[in-house]
Amino acid sequence: MLLEALSSAILGLALAWAAARRLSHRLPARALVLPTGVAGALFGAFLMNTALDAGNLLTILFGAAIVSVASLSLLLRPAGRLRRRSATA
Protein backbone atom coordinates (compact mmCIF):
# COMPACT_ATOMS: atom_id res chain seq x y z
CA MET A 1 0.00 0.00 0.00
CA LEU A 2 2.91 2.32 0.66
CA LEU A 3 4.23 1.64 -2.82
CA GLU A 4 0.85 2.53 -4.32
CA ALA A 5 0.67 5.80 -2.41
CA LEU A 6 4.22 6.81 -3.22
CA SER A 7 3.85 5.86 -6.89
CA SER A 8 0.60 7.76 -7.26
CA ALA A 9 2.04 10.85 -5.53
CA ILE A 10 5.02 10.84 -7.89
CA LEU A 11 2.69 10.33 -10.87
CA GLY A 12 0.49 13.23 -9.75
CA LEU A 13 3.51 15.47 -9.27
CA ALA A 14 4.81 14.59 -12.73
CA LEU A 15 1.42 15.27 -14.34
CA ALA A 16 1.07 18.58 -12.50
CA TRP A 17 4.61 19.62 -13.42
CA ALA A 18 3.98 18.80 -17.09
CA ALA A 19 0.69 20.71 -17.05
CA ALA A 20 2.26 23.71 -15.33
CA ARG A 21 5.09 23.74 -17.82
CA ARG A 22 2.95 23.30 -20.93
CA LEU A 23 -0.11 25.35 -19.93
CA SER A 24 1.45 27.98 -17.68
CA HIS A 25 -0.50 30.79 -19.37
CA ARG A 26 -3.83 29.12 -18.53
CA LEU A 27 -3.11 27.87 -14.99
CA PRO A 28 -2.77 29.72 -11.67
CA ALA A 29 0.48 29.80 -9.69
CA ARG A 30 2.64 26.70 -9.62
CA ALA A 31 2.30 26.60 -5.83
CA LEU A 32 -1.37 25.69 -6.33
CA VAL A 33 -1.02 23.43 -9.37
CA LEU A 34 1.56 21.00 -7.95
CA PRO A 35 -0.28 20.11 -4.72
CA THR A 36 -3.55 19.81 -6.64
CA GLY A 37 -2.03 17.21 -8.94
CA VAL A 38 -0.59 15.22 -6.03
CA ALA A 39 -3.81 15.39 -4.00
CA GLY A 40 -5.87 14.33 -7.02
CA ALA A 41 -3.60 11.36 -7.66
CA LEU A 42 -3.68 10.26 -4.03
CA PHE A 43 -7.46 10.53 -3.97
CA GLY A 44 -7.71 8.58 -7.23
CA ALA A 45 -5.47 5.85 -5.84
CA PHE A 46 -7.62 5.72 -2.72
CA LEU A 47 -10.78 5.39 -4.82
CA MET A 48 -9.35 2.66 -7.00
CA ASN A 49 -7.93 0.79 -4.01
CA THR A 50 -11.31 0.94 -2.29
CA ALA A 51 -13.24 -0.09 -5.39
CA LEU A 52 -10.92 -2.91 -6.44
CA ASP A 53 -9.89 -4.03 -2.93
CA ALA A 54 -6.11 -3.85 -3.33
CA GLY A 55 -6.09 -4.69 -7.02
CA ASN A 56 -3.35 -4.41 -9.58
CA LEU A 57 -0.82 -1.58 -9.23
CA LEU A 58 -1.27 -0.50 -12.86
CA THR A 59 -5.03 -0.11 -12.54
CA ILE A 60 -4.59 1.89 -9.35
CA LEU A 61 -2.09 4.17 -11.08
CA PHE A 62 -4.45 4.50 -14.04
CA GLY A 63 -7.24 5.66 -11.71
CA ALA A 64 -4.82 8.01 -9.96
CA ALA A 65 -3.85 9.57 -13.29
CA ILE A 66 -7.49 10.04 -14.32
CA VAL A 67 -8.48 11.80 -11.10
CA SER A 68 -5.29 13.88 -11.09
CA VAL A 69 -5.89 15.12 -14.64
CA ALA A 70 -9.53 15.80 -13.83
CA SER A 71 -8.61 17.88 -10.80
CA LEU A 72 -5.98 19.78 -12.76
CA SER A 73 -8.49 20.51 -15.50
CA LEU A 74 -10.66 22.33 -12.97
CA LEU A 75 -7.89 24.90 -12.56
CA LEU A 76 -7.77 25.85 -16.24
CA ARG A 77 -8.84 29.32 -17.30
CA PRO A 78 -10.28 30.21 -20.70
CA ALA A 79 -7.69 30.79 -23.41
CA GLY A 80 -9.06 34.02 -24.79
CA ARG A 81 -11.31 36.75 -23.59
CA LEU A 82 -14.98 35.98 -23.69
CA ARG A 83 -16.87 38.35 -25.94
CA ARG A 84 -20.22 39.55 -24.73
CA ARG A 85 -22.86 40.71 -27.08
CA SER A 86 -24.55 43.94 -26.30
CA ALA A 87 -28.09 43.71 -24.98
CA THR A 88 -29.30 46.48 -27.29
CA ALA A 89 -28.64 44.60 -30.53
N, C-alpha and C positions, 0 to 999 in steps of 0.2 A: 504494500500500500504506500509505503514511503517512496518507492521508485515511481509509482504512478503520479503521486503529487509533485515530486521534483521534476519529472519529465514534462508534466502538463504546465508547470510554472515556467520552465525554460521555453517550451513551445509558445506559450502566451506572450512571454517577453520578446521572443524572436518575431512573432507576428506583429506585435505592437511597434517594435523598432522598425520593421519593414514598412508598416503603414505610416509611421511618423516621418520616415525618410522620404517615402514616395509621395505622400499626400500632405506634406507639411503646410501647404497653403490653405487646405480645407479642414485642418484639425486644430483643436486648441493647443495649449502648451504641452510640451513633451512630458512635463511633470504630472499631467493628468492622463495622458494617453498610455504611458507605460504601465502604471498600476491597474488601469482599466483592462488592459489586455491580459495581465497576469490573473486578476480576479475573475475575469470571464472564463479563462482556461481552467482555473481551479474549480469554479462552480460547475463547468461542463463536465470535468472529470468526476466530480461528486455525483452529478446526475446520472452519468453513465454507469458509475460503479454501483449506485443504488438500483438502477433499473436492471442491470445485467448481473448483479450479485457477484462482484469480483470476476468479471469476464476477462477477455483477452486485452492485453495492453494496447494493441493497435486500435481496437474499437473504442477504448477509453480515450486515447489520444485523438482519435477522429472526432468524438463528441466534444472534447475540450477545444479543439480547433474551431468547430462550428460555433460554439457559444462564445468563444473569444472574438471571432470575426463579427458575430452579430452584435456583441456589446461595443466593439470598436466602430461599427457602422452607425451606431446611435450618436456618436460624437461628430459625425461629418456635417459640415455646413454646406449650403448651396454653392455651386461653382461661380455663378454670376449673380448679378443683382436681379431681383425679381421686378418685373415691370408691372406697374398697376395701371389699369385703364381708368380714365377719368369717368366720374359718375355722370357728367353732363352729356356725354356723347351718345 
